[in-house]
Amino acid sequence: MQSVPRELVVETGMSQEDIKAALAAAVAADGGIFALPDEKGGEVLVQASKIAYVEVGGQDSRRIGFR
């Protein structure tokens, strides 16, 4: 996320394609929110306009880091 010194890492069961689709929809929407369910039953919500980049790990781990 912008202006944050550390990345946020989320472990999710979503596929890479689903993550990319959710990110694209959030960025395209005016005031969009990027929402990811985590593996512990919670959900991470990030204002899409504040995301600087997203790094999606391999299919096995499905770890996501963004800053």
Beta strands, then each sheet from edge to edge (+ up, - down):
strand 1: 8-11
strand 2: 33-37
strand 3: 43-47
strand 4: 54-56
strand 5: 63-66
sheet 1: 1+ 5- 4+
sheet 2: 2+ 3-
end
